[in-house]
Amino acid sequence: MSAIQERSDHQRHEGEEGSNLAKQLSDTITVTIGATVPTGFERTAAEEVNEKIGADARISKDRGRIYFEITTENLPLIHHLKSVDNLFVVVEEYTNYQFKDQKEEALEDFQSLASKLPWTNPLEVWRLNNSLKKKRWRRKGGNGGKARASGKDRVEAVTAETENLQLESGTPERGSGEPEGDPAFNGTQGELDKNTEEQEEGSVDPLLKFRVTCNRAGDKHTFTSNEAARDFGGAVQDFFLWKPDMTKFDVEVLLNIHNNEMVIGIALTEESLHRRNITHFGPTTLRSTLAYGMLRLCKPQVSDVIIDPMCGTGAIPLEGAIEWQHSFYLAGDNNDMAVSRTVNNINHIHKKRRDKGSTAWGLPINALQWDLCRLPLRTGSVDIIITDMPFGKRMGSRKKNWDLYPSCLREMARVCRAGTGKAVLLTQDKKCFAKAVSKMGGLWCKVVTVWVNIGGLHAGVYHLKRTGAPFGTTPEDVREPRGDNETAGGAKED
Ligand SMILES: C[S@@+](CC[C@H](N)C(=O)[O-])C[C@H]1O[C@@H](n2cnc3c(N)ncnc32)[C@H](O)[C@@H]1O
């Protein structure tokens, strides 16, 4: 067969496959989609769902989750959401499940549950979602290097991840030195595609591999998440005759238990979507999903000048430059390694776009090394300042923050446009931050504070508004001595 013929056969196949998929999507099923989101940003995520999908999202009692209904024709839209970490399709939801007081009885209930659940539509959505991912990521392939589990017995293959949701949402997003990876659908994608291809239309392959992941929060349960996952997983295996596999699974069944609430779902994402933009990670790289939430708080407008003066790996300005392209972003850090990571991350995205044949102009972002306490910027030249400050744990120290925070706020107030400028600042050093802001009452006023969970730490995202007072006219402008690092530049201008 000639190369041209091969190509045209391939194109025809792709076309047929595309129209098959379109047909399947339009054979409407309505399902509930669940999404895990950065805790504290549930409302922001619900707004985004409404804006992009037109659905009203429910915010779960169990923080960090939202739920919304969609029809299958809208299924592709869920992958446009930027504030969600993981997506799943809900199989069944119990708002007041009566877990038995005796452990054995409670576990027996898990065993009998599997065969009673309405699996058909959620599994159809899982299958459609795989076809979507396959189309989207066709050229990527690979299985993310995950090893095949050697143990075949069901107890080994059924896993429980966390005992407590607080712990789960505290996964090491700061400082985990995460591996380079594909932004959204890597992991076992190659294998997943293979299995999807092998499936008969409308049927579920009995040779599928699966695992159950249980997240449990609440102190009234007589069972552990491991036990729940094991017993429920055993029953799922018996019901579908799927093969348990802890590491190289096709289907991930989720068992989320929060006090008396229980949600059973099927995962639609293999790994959290928060890694999407970053390839060069630093010690405190922020989740892109959280960066998105922070950016949404300050509503970037066309031609706004937006700076992240402590950019680290550039997670915030990169997310901004991709999602709000009509603003201009400056990313700076006083650490040269941080600046070069940001530059590498920007270049990587440029390259990826070029490789895909994009002729679009580059991202509206620049990176440079600077000291936040003396920014090389004109007074009143910035519309939005958005940054993730050193918490004083992994980065900097609590002691240094007492000097750094007031200096930061003062210099930020200088460069920020009086009257209209905004700042969205993330820190866990709440006491120090509150003190610094209260000293700067003439320059900044608080709009709202969103409480978030960053790697298990309770932190605040402070949305501040620059007062109308011109810089240099309030007592707050006067710089206090900072010892060796005293930076007088930019303290009083004009
Ligand atoms: C919490 S990290 C920011 C992490 C970043 N959001 C990311 O996603 O990688 C804080 C950053 O502030 C920087 N920093 C500390 N003091 C600074 C100063 N005076 N001027 C500029 N950057 C500073 C540190 O080098 C560090 O990269």
The ligand as a Tripos MOL2 file, in Angstrom:
@<TRIPOS>MOLECULE
LIG
   27    29     1     0     0
SMALL
NO_CHARGES

@<TRIPOS>ATOM
      1 C1          6.0730   30.3620   47.6180 C.3       1 LIG1
      2 S1          7.2860   30.6590   46.4430 S.3       1 LIG1
      3 C2          6.3810   30.9660   44.9740 C.3       1 LIG1
      4 C3          6.0170   29.6890   44.2530 C.3       1 LIG1
      5 C4          5.3510   29.9170   42.9270 C.3       1 LIG1
      6 N1          4.0110   30.4020   43.0610 N.3       1 LIG1
      7 C5          5.4040   28.6640   42.0750 C.2       1 LIG1
      8 O1          4.3310   28.2120   41.6140 O.co2     1 LIG1
      9 O2          6.4530   28.1170   41.8710 O.co2     1 LIG1
     10 C6          7.8600   32.2390   46.8960 C.3       1 LIG1
     11 C7          8.9180   32.8140   46.0130 C.3       1 LIG1
     12 O3          9.2460   34.1010   46.5030 O.3       1 LIG1
     13 C8         10.5880   34.3580   46.1470 C.3       1 LIG1
     14 N2         11.0550   35.5100   46.9280 N.ar      1 LIG1
     15 C9         11.3030   35.5890   48.2480 C.ar      1 LIG1
     16 N3         11.7100   36.8300   48.5710 N.ar      1 LIG1
     17 C10        11.7030   37.5580   47.4440 C.ar      1 LIG1
     18 C11        12.0190   38.9100   47.1200 C.ar      1 LIG1
     19 N4         12.4330   39.7740   48.0370 N.pl3     1 LIG1
     20 N5         11.9000   39.3080   45.8270 N.ar      1 LIG1
     21 C12        11.4970   38.4540   44.8780 C.ar      1 LIG1
     22 N6         11.1880   37.1610   45.1170 N.ar      1 LIG1
     23 C13        11.2750   36.7200   46.3770 C.ar      1 LIG1
     24 C14        11.2700   33.0290   46.4340 C.3       1 LIG1
     25 O4         12.4860   32.9150   45.7230 O.3       1 LIG1
     26 C15        10.2060   32.0370   45.9630 C.3       1 LIG1
     27 O5         10.4620   31.5980   44.6620 O.3       1 LIG1
@<TRIPOS>BOND
     1     1     2 1
     2     2     3 1
     3     2    10 1
     4     3     4 1
     5     4     5 1
     6     5     6 1
     7     5     7 1
     8     7     8 2
     9     7     9 1
    10    10    11 1
    11    11    12 1
    12    11    26 1
    13    12    13 1
    14    13    14 1
    15    13    24 1
    16    14    15 ar
    17    14    23 ar
    18    15    16 ar
    19    16    17 ar
    20    17    18 ar
    21    17    23 ar
    22    18    19 1
    23    18    20 ar
    24    20    21 ar
    25    21    22 ar
    26    22    23 ar
    27    24    25 1
    28    24    26 1
    29    26    27 1
@<TRIPOS>SUBSTRUCTURE
     1 LIG1         1 GROUP 0 **** ****
